[in-house]
Amino acid sequence: MSRPPFPSGWSSIPLSLKNLTLVNTLPVGQSFLWHRHAEEFSRAVDDPPRVVCLRQLQDRLYYAAIHLTNDAARLDKEGGLTHRWIQEYFQLDKYPDLETMYADWRLRDPELFGKVEVNERAVGVRVVRQDPWECLIAITSLLHRFSHAFAPPVMTLDNPDDTGFTTYHLFPSPSSLPVKLETLLREMGFGYRAAFIESTLQALREEFKDDVEGGLESWRGMDVNTVREKLVALKGVGRKVADCVMLMCMDKAFLLEKWGPMGGWCQAVMFAADLPMKAKVTKIAVKNLKRTRSGTRIELRETIKVEEK
């Protein structure tokens, strides 16, 4: 398995940078399962298991889905499976014109847009529509480490920038997790988050039995206040985290009185605008166990230190 040649082997969607800019949307704290190598973003996606790769040029979004079998790849292309996933994930069909939304926010709050420089970091920022189970746990955990511990690898691919390889994991389902998690997670370095994750999973299992994921999706049909109450009842979830979860996976709107029905999205744009334009990245090697492609282990982990310029 390998990536198809770019761009000839990739599919594409006509899409301007003003309507979606990957570098302003994916690395800003919404979703944590994406890997970035040079200009490419990639992650594992389920149903069926595959790796979705994204690249962007000025007026097109390119994508490739790498499947475990040729039959799965053929069915994906024939049925437009990954194309639909991208449309839903980035909410392209539901909100096709970001420039209109930005213009509406300027009219509603010209003082805000006057004080905050809407710079290159704020262009094409989209709120991604995530899986509720993944989003809820992602808020309170180290997502890649969690996935590597509890979900088998989907596949390993060479990185497109010749920096080695990446092993892709799906996000683990609730049914794949043991009842007692806290001690194990603490040993893995999750710290205080370990208790939050175990308690949250226990509470969701008590409410939804064997269908935690389906139960969380059903909250999308409830009103904002009800969903917020349910979320803040979970250990470690406060008002701020609850609002983030509602915005990123529950289809809920808030800040209506200030910025209209897309107020939460406007807040995400302002957050992106406030991020530093450039940063110096330093990689520091620290001791830790990591599985290599050959199955051996080395005591290395890279800690990323970001310094504002």
N, C-alpha and C positions, 0 to 999 in steps of 0.2 A: 504494500500500500504506500502511495506517495501522492503528493500534490500534483495536479495537472499543470501543464505549462501555463504561465500567465502572460497575456490575458486570453490567449486563443482557446484554452481548455476550460475557462470559467464562464459562468452565466453572469448577466448583469441586469441592473435596473436603472433606467434614466432617473437621476437624482442629483440635484445640485448640493454643494457644500452648505448653502444656506438652509437647506431642508433637512440635512443630517451631516454632521461632522463627527466621524468616529472618534477622533482623538479628543474631542470635547465632551463626548457622551459616555464612553465606556470606562475611562480611567479615573472618573471623578467620584467614586464611592457609591455607585448604584449597584453594580454587580461585580463579583470578585472571582469568577471562574474563567475570565478571559485571559489568554496569554498574548503577549505582544512581542513580535519579532520584526524590527524595522517598521515597515508600513502595514504589516499584516496583523490582524486580530483573529484569534481562533479559540474555540472551546468545544467541549463534548456536549452533545445534545442527544436526548433519548427519543424512542418511538419512531423509527428504530435507532439503535445506538450508532452515532456517526460523529465526525468532527466537522464543524462548520468553520470555514475560513472566509474572512472578509478583507477586501482591499478597496481603496477609493481613489478615483481620479476626479478631476474638476467637475464633471457632469454625470458620472456614473458610479454606482455602487456595484462592485464585482463580488461574486460569492462562488464558493466551491464546497460541495459536501463530499467527504471521503468516507465511504461505507466499508463495512467488513466483508461484504460480498458484492459481486457484480449484479446479481438479481436485485438487491436492495437499492443499488445505485440507479438501475434502470427504472424501477418503480418510482423512485423519488423524482427523476426527471420527467417521467410520463405524467405523474400526478401533481407535480409542482409542490411537493411537500416542503422542501427547504425554502422555497420562494414564499409560501404562505407563512412559514415560521418567522421569516425575516419581517414580513409585512406586519404580523401581529406583535412581535417582540419590540419593534421600533414604532409601532402604532402609526404606520404610514398610511393605511387606508382610513383610519378613524380621524387622523389629523394630518391631512396631506399638505398643508401650507403653513409652515412655521412663520413666514414673514408676516402673514395676516395676524397671527397670534401676537407677535412682537409689537406690531403697530397698535393693537388693541391695548396692550399693557402700557405703552407710551401715553396713550390718551387717558387711561385710567389713573396713571400716576407719573406725570411728567417730571415731578420733582425727583423721584427715585432714579429714573433713567438719566436725569441730568447730573445727579451726584455720583452715581456709579458708572464708571466708564465701561460701556458695552464693547469690550475689545474683542480680539480674535478668539479668546478663550470662550466667549459667550455665543459664538456663531454656530448655528445648527445643533444646539443642545436639545436632545430629546430625553424624555423620561421613558425608560424601557419598561415594558409590561412583563414582569417576571412571574415565575411559578411561585405561589404564595408560600409553600413549604420551604423552598430554597431561600426566598427573600427573608422570611422570619428568622431562620437560623443564621443566615449570612450576617444579619445585623449584629449578632452576638458571638461570632466565632471567626476563626481563621480558616477561611473556606477551603483553600487548596489542601491544607493539612487534614481537615475533616474529611474531604472527599478521598484523599489517598488512603486514609486509615480504614474507611468503611465501605468503599466501593471498588470493585475490581477494575483494572485498567481496560479501556476500550481499545486503544491502539497506541503505538509509539511512532512518531514521525520525525524525520530530520527537520531541523529548523530552516526556514527559507533564507535566513541571513548567515548560514554556515557557522552558527554558534553552538552546534551540538544537536541535541534532540529533545523532544518533549513527550512525556507520557501523559495521555489524556484520561481523565476519570470523569464519570458522571457524578452528579450529586447523589449521595446515598438516600434511598427511600426510608421512611420511618420504620417500615417492617424489617429493614436490614440492621437496625440498631439494637443493641442489647438494652434490657431494662435498666440495669445499673451502669451508668455512664460516667459519673462524676470522677471517681478515682482514676479510671483509665484516661479521661481527658486531662486531668491534672498532671498525670505522668507525661502526657504529650505536650505540656506547656500551655494549656488553655487557661490556667489560673482561675480567677473568680468566675470566668464565663462557664466553667464546667458545671457548676451547680445550676446556672440558669438554663443550660441546654437540657440537662436531665429533668429538671422540674417542668420545663415547657413541654417536652415530649410526653412526660407522664400525664400532664393535664390534658393534652390534646388526645392522647389515647383513651383517657377516661370519658371524654366527650364524644369522640368520633369512632371509638372501637378500632376496627381494622381498616378504616378508610380516612386516615388523617388528611391526606392530600385532597380528597374529594370534599371533606368537611370544610377545610380552609377555603377552597374555591367557592363553596356555598355562601361564604360571608360576603362575597362580591355583590350578592343580591340584597343585602341588608343596608339599613341607613347608616350614615356616618357615625352618629353617636353610639349606636349599638355595637358597631365594629370596634370603635375606640375602647369602649368599656370591656369588651372581650379581650382585646390585646393587652391593655394595661393590667388586667387581672393575671397575666402570665408573669412569672418571676423574672425580674431583670428588664421588663419592658415598661418604660415610662411614656409620658405624653409625646416627647420628641420622637422616640423610636416608633411609637404607634403611628404617628402621622407619616413618617417615612415609609413604613410598611403599607399603609393605606394608599399612599400616592403611587408606590412602585409596583403594587401587585393586586390591590383591591378595587381599583377604578374609582377611588373616592376623591372628591374635591373638597378643599378647604381654603381659607383666606378669601372667601367669596366677596366679603364686603370691601376688600381692598383692591384685589386684582381680578375679580370676576370668576367665572366657573373654572378657569385654568390657573387659579392663584398658586396652587402647589407647584405647578410646572414653572411658573414665573420665578418662584423662590429658587428652584433648581438652577435656572439660568443665572440668577444673581449670585448664587454660590459659585458657579463656574467662572463668572466674570471676576470674582474676587480672588481666584487662584493665581499664583505667580505665573508670569508668562514663560519664564525660563528657569530651569533649576539645574544644579550640579548634582550628579548622581555618583555616589561612591559605593563600591561593593566591598564589604568587609567579610572575610571568611571567619566563621566561628564553628566550634565543634558541634556536630550533630550527626545522626545517622541518616543516610540517604541511599535509596536503592538505585543502582546503576542499571543501564540497559542490559548488561550481561548477567545481572542478578547478584553481583557482588556488592559490598557495601563500602562506602568511604565516609570518613568523619569530616564532612564539609557541608556548610549551609551558607548561602549568601544573604547577608542582611543589607538592605538598601537604605542608605542614608541620603536624604534629600536636603540640600541647602539652597535657600533662596539667593538669587544673585541681586 
